[in-house]
């Protein structure tokens, strides 16, 4: 009764205020933010600024040892020379990707830059070494991984990407990268940092005349051994020992997929030892578009690599040669449009593009005009040739 009398005694003007105070309106949730609009093509701004050419050629570089107490030679670098390689590549607008990214055409490269695949064979100690410093284990700043880590700290726009074609501990092989006590830590580091761990067989034996069952054992056993160290290691690309491919077609197919001892494998790409850049993954595997043989066709089962060799800078096949080649023939170089879903290509190169192949890779090709590209015609070579 008291509350009722109280209400009756209130001025009429106060009742709406009391109602508002005791019964607040239920707040409605704000509308969700609009979904970002997916681009339907490469913008005109990107095309005008960067002149992308995703039908151009890509280098895959093959390294072995990185040692201070050696001379720069075929496949091998001193630490300071490898640092200079990275500086040169970045200065010339290259950008690192893993081998599996090239194989799947999932190269996430900023607009205006050219993908480059840096590879290391054999899992040698100089590629990844741990040292003791102040009583704690540290990555040796003069090993390949240490150099790439420091380079990333110096240039955050250069990601830690490279492919390590590793050998498991099998037969005469030592522990991958040496230092058995750090084996798991090294593989964890590589996988977690975004490097690719890939297959280099079990015993590093030439496959030129190898029996079919032995080929499958070499690849399946290597995958099994490495994934026992780190289950996340993909082992989905292969580098052939000595770059020697089997002679018969049935054996070549076993490089791509097979099984042995209950372990199956599937390689998205098979890499040889040398000696040319490869055409873009969206191009036709037709020699008439390969610049008279200067560029290798994009054939996933037989992809070529180039080798650093400071002693032969003018010899076709070396990194030094190809850097100059693309400086003088920029129209042959892959230039990214910055979007993995699209492949912007000058109209002049249309005949070299396999649009069905690109579609299977999840890529939409966009041709644009106004560029003096090469296509099926002759592209200026800048005075360089591998012939």
C-alpha positions in Angstrom: 0.0 0.0 0.0 2.8 2.4 0.9 4.3 2.1 -2.6 0.9 2.7 -4.2 0.3 5.8 -2.1 3.7 7.0 -3.0 2.9 6.7 -6.7 -0.4 8.5 -6.3 1.4 11.4 -4.5 3.9 11.9 -7.3 3.3 14.7 -9.8 2.0 13.4 -13.1 5.1 14.9 -14.9 7.4 12.6 -12.9 5.7 9.4 -13.9 7.3 9.1 -17.4 10.7 9.8 -15.9 10.2 7.1 -13.3 9.1 4.6 -16.0 12.2 5.3 -18.0 14.5 4.9 -15.0 13.0 1.6 -13.9 12.4 0.0 -17.3 15.3 0.9 -19.6 15.0 0.1 -23.3 16.7 -3.1 -24.5 19.8 -2.1 -26.4 20.0 -3.6 -29.9 23.3 -5.1 -31.1 25.1 -3.0 -33.8 24.9 -4.4 -37.3 27.9 -6.6 -38.3 30.5 -4.8 -40.4 30.1 -5.3 -44.1 32.1 -8.1 -45.6 35.1 -6.8 -47.6 34.4 -6.8 -51.3 36.5 -9.4 -53.1 38.4 -8.0 -56.1 37.2 -9.2 -59.4 40.4 -8.3 -61.2 43.8 -6.7 -60.9 43.4 -3.0 -60.6 44.4 -0.6 -63.3 46.6 1.2 -60.7 48.6 -2.0 -60.1 48.9 -2.6 -63.9 50.1 0.9 -64.6 52.5 1.0 -61.7 54.1 -2.4 -61.9 53.5 -3.8 -65.4 53.0 -7.3 -64.0 53.9 -10.4 -66.1 52.9 -13.6 -64.4 53.8 -15.5 -67.6 57.5 -14.7 -67.1 60.4 -16.9 -65.9 61.4 -17.8 -62.3 64.8 -18.9 -60.9 65.2 -21.8 -58.6 68.7 -21.5 -57.0 70.6 -24.5 -55.7 73.0 -24.2 -52.8 75.1 -26.7 -50.9 77.7 -25.6 -48.4 78.0 -22.2 -46.7 81.5 -22.2 -45.2 84.0 -19.5 -44.3 87.1 -21.6 -44.8 86.4 -22.3 -48.5 86.5 -20.4 -51.8 83.3 -19.6 -53.6 82.7 -22.4 -56.1 80.1 -24.3 -57.9 77.1 -24.6 -55.5 79.1 -23.4 -52.5 79.3 -20.0 -50.9 81.2 -18.3 -48.1 78.9 -16.6 -45.5 79.7 -13.1 -46.7 79.0 -14.1 -50.3 75.7 -15.7 -49.4 74.8 -12.5 -47.6 75.6 -10.6 -50.7 73.4 -12.9 -52.8 70.5 -12.0 -50.6 71.3 -8.3 -50.8 71.5 -8.5 -54.6 68.3 -10.4 -54.9 66.4 -8.0 -52.7 67.9 -5.0 -54.4 66.8 -6.4 -57.8 63.2 -6.8 -56.5 63.2 -10.6 -56.0 61.1 -12.2 -53.3 61.6 -15.6 -51.7 59.0 -18.4 -51.9 59.2 -22.2 -51.2 59.4 -24.8 -53.9 56.0 -26.1 -53.0 54.6 -22.6 -53.7 56.1 -22.7 -57.2 54.8 -26.2 -57.8 51.2 -25.3 -56.7 51.3 -21.8 -58.1 50.5 -20.3 -54.7 53.3 -17.8 -54.7 52.2 -14.9 -52.4 54.4 -12.2 -53.8 54.0 -8.4 -53.4 53.1 -6.5 -56.6 56.1 -5.6 -58.7 58.4 -8.3 -57.3 59.7 -11.5 -58.8 59.5 -14.8 -56.9 62.8 -16.7 -56.4 63.1 -20.2 -54.9 66.2 -20.7 -52.7 67.1 -24.4 -52.1 69.6 -26.3 -50.1 70.5 -30.0 -50.7 71.8 -32.7 -48.4 71.0 -31.2 -45.0 74.6 -30.3 -44.4 75.9 -29.0 -41.1 76.9 -25.6 -42.6 73.3 -25.0 -43.6 72.0 -25.2 -40.0 74.5 -25.1 -37.1 74.0 -24.5 -33.4 76.7 -23.0 -31.2 77.1 -22.3 -27.5 77.1 -18.6 -26.6 76.9 -17.3 -23.0 76.1 -20.8 -22.0 73.1 -21.1 -24.2 72.5 -22.7 -27.6 72.3 -20.2 -30.4 72.0 -20.4 -34.2 75.4 -19.9 -35.8 75.1 -16.5 -37.5 77.4 -17.8 -40.3 75.3 -20.8 -41.2 72.7 -20.5 -43.9 69.7 -20.4 -41.5 71.5 -17.9 -39.3 72.2 -15.6 -42.2 68.6 -15.8 -43.5 67.3 -15.1 -40.0 69.6 -12.0 -39.6 68.6 -10.9 -43.1 64.9 -11.0 -42.1 65.6 -9.0 -39.0 67.4 -6.4 -41.1 64.7 -6.4 -43.8 61.3 -7.6 -42.4 59.9 -7.4 -45.9 62.1 -10.4 -46.9 60.5 -13.4 -45.3 62.3 -16.5 -44.1 61.5 -18.8 -47.0 63.7 -21.5 -48.5 63.4 -25.2 -49.3 65.7 -27.8 -47.6 66.0 -31.1 -49.5 67.1 -33.3 -46.7 68.6 -36.7 -46.3 67.5 -38.8 -43.3 70.0 -40.8 -41.2 70.3 -43.8 -43.4 73.2 -45.9 -44.6 76.3 -43.6 -44.7 74.2 -40.5 -44.0 74.9 -38.7 -40.7 72.2 -36.9 -38.8 70.4 -34.3 -40.9 72.3 -31.0 -40.4 74.6 -32.8 -37.9 74.4 -32.3 -34.1 72.1 -35.1 -33.1 71.3 -33.4 -29.8 69.6 -30.5 -31.7 67.9 -32.7 -34.4 64.3 -32.2 -33.2 64.8 -28.5 -32.4 66.2 -27.8 -35.8 63.3 -29.4 -37.7 60.8 -27.7 -35.4 62.5 -24.3 -36.1 62.4 -24.8 -39.9 58.7 -25.9 -40.0 57.5 -23.2 -37.5 59.4 -20.4 -39.3 57.8 -21.3 -42.7 60.7 -23.0 -44.4 60.0 -26.1 -46.5 61.4 -29.5 -45.6 61.5 -31.7 -48.7 62.7 -35.0 -50.1 66.2 -35.8 -51.3 65.8 -39.6 -51.2 67.2 -41.9 -48.4 70.7 -42.7 -49.6 71.5 -40.1 -52.2 71.9 -42.8 -54.9 71.5 -42.0 -58.6 68.1 -43.0 -59.9 69.2 -43.2 -63.6 68.9 -47.0 -63.7 67.4 -47.7 -60.3 64.8 -50.5 -60.0 61.2 -49.5 -59.5 60.8 -51.0 -56.0 64.1 -49.3 -54.9 62.8 -45.9 -56.1 59.7 -46.2 -54.0 61.7 -47.3 -51.0 64.1 -44.4 -51.4 61.3 -41.9 -51.4 58.9 -43.5 -48.9 61.6 -44.3 -46.4 62.9 -40.7 -46.6 59.5 -39.3 -45.9 58.9 -41.7 -43.1 62.2 -41.0 -41.4 61.8 -37.2 -41.6 58.2 -37.2 -40.4 59.2 -39.2 -37.4 61.4 -36.2 -36.5 58.6 -33.7 -37.3 55.2 -34.8 -38.4 54.5 -31.4 -40.0 57.3 -31.7 -42.5 55.5 -31.8 -45.8 58.0 -33.8 -47.9 56.0 -32.9 -50.9 58.7 -31.9 -53.4 61.8 -33.8 -54.5 65.3 -33.0 -55.6 67.0 -35.8 -57.5 70.5 -36.9 -56.4 73.0 -35.6 -58.9 70.0 -34.3 -60.9 69.8 -37.6 -62.7 66.3 -38.6 -63.8 65.4 -42.2 -64.5 65.5 -43.3 -68.1 62.2 -45.2 -68.4 58.8 -43.5 -68.2 57.4 -45.9 -65.6 60.2 -45.0 -63.2 59.6 -41.3 -63.8 56.0 -41.7 -62.7 57.2 -43.3 -59.5 59.1 -40.1 -58.7 55.7 -38.4 -58.5 53.8 -40.9 -56.4 54.2 -44.4 -55.0 54.5 -46.3 -51.7 56.7 -48.7 -49.8 56.6 -50.3 -46.4 53.2 -48.8 -45.6 54.2 -45.2 -46.4 52.8 -43.4 -49.4 54.3 -40.3 -51.0 53.2 -37.7 -53.5 55.6 -35.1 -54.9 54.1 -32.0 -56.4 57.4 -31.2 -58.3 60.7 -32.9 -59.1 63.8 -30.8 -59.3 66.9 -31.5 -61.4 70.4 -30.1 -60.7 70.6 -27.4 -63.3 70.7 -25.1 -65.4 67.9 -22.8 -66.5 65.1 -20.7 -65.0 61.7 -22.2 -65.5 58.6 -20.7 -67.2 55.6 -19.7 -65.2 53.2 -22.4 -63.9 50.4 -20.9 -66.1 52.3 -21.3 -69.4 52.0 -23.9 -72.0 54.7 -26.7 -72.0 55.6 -25.8 -75.6 59.2 -25.2 -76.7 58.2 -22.4 -79.1 57.6 -20.1 -76.1 60.8 -21.0 -74.3 63.0 -18.3 -76.0 64.9 -20.7 -78.2 65.7 -22.9 -75.3 67.0 -20.2 -73.0 64.1 -20.9 -70.5 63.0 -24.3 -69.3 59.4 -25.4 -69.7 57.3 -25.6 -66.6 57.1 -29.4 -66.4 56.5 -30.4 -62.7 58.2 -33.7 -63.1 61.5 -32.1 -64.4 62.0 -28.6 -63.1 65.5 -27.1 -63.5 67.6 -25.0 -61.1 70.4 -22.6 -61.5 73.7 -22.8 -59.6 75.7 -20.0 -58.0 79.3 -20.1 -59.2 81.4 -17.0 -58.8 84.2 -18.5 -60.8 82.0 -18.5 -64.0 79.8 -15.4 -63.9 79.4 -15.4 -67.7 78.6 -19.0 -68.1 75.0 -20.0 -68.9 73.6 -21.9 -66.0 75.1 -19.8 -63.2 73.2 -17.5 -60.9 75.6 -14.7 -61.9 74.8 -15.2 -65.5 71.0 -15.2 -65.1 70.9 -12.1 -62.9 72.5 -10.2 -65.7 70.3 -11.9 -68.3 67.1 -10.7 -66.6 68.6 -7.2 -66.0 69.0 -6.9 -69.8 65.8 -8.8 -70.7 63.2 -7.7 -68.1 60.3 -8.6 -70.4 61.2 -12.3 -69.8 61.0 -12.0 -66.0 58.0 -13.0 -63.9 56.5 -9.8 -62.3 53.8 -10.4 -59.6 50.5 -8.5 -59.6 50.2 -9.0 -55.8 47.2 -11.3 -55.8 47.5 -15.1 -55.8 44.0 -15.5 -57.3 44.9 -13.6 -60.5 47.6 -13.7 -63.1 48.0 -10.4 -64.9 49.8 -11.0 -68.3 50.6 -8.6 -71.1 48.4 -9.2 -74.1 51.5 -9.9 -76.3 52.1 -13.0 -74.2 48.6 -14.4 -74.6 49.6 -17.3 -76.9 52.0 -18.7 -74.3 49.4 -18.9 -71.5 47.4 -22.1 -70.8 44.2 -20.7 -69.3 42.9 -24.2 -68.5 46.0 -25.0 -66.6 45.7 -21.8 -64.6 42.1 -22.5 -63.8 43.0 -25.9 -62.3 45.5 -24.0 -60.1 42.7 -21.7 -58.9 44.1 -18.7 -60.9 42.1 -16.4 -63.2 44.2 -15.0 -66.0 43.8 -11.3 -66.9 45.4 -10.0 -70.1 46.1 -6.3 -70.5 47.4 -4.3 -73.5 49.9 -1.6 -74.0 53.0 -3.7 -73.2 55.8 -4.7 -75.5 56.1 -8.3 -74.5 57.3 -11.2 -76.3 54.6 -13.9 -76.7 55.3 -16.3 -79.5 57.4 -13.6 -81.2 61.0 -12.7 -80.6 61.9 -11.0 -77.3 65.1 -8.9 -77.1 67.7 -11.0 -75.3 69.9 -8.1 -74.2 72.8 -9.7 -76.0 72.7 -12.8 -73.8 72.0 -16.4 -74.9 72.5 -19.9 -73.6 73.0 -21.2 -77.1 
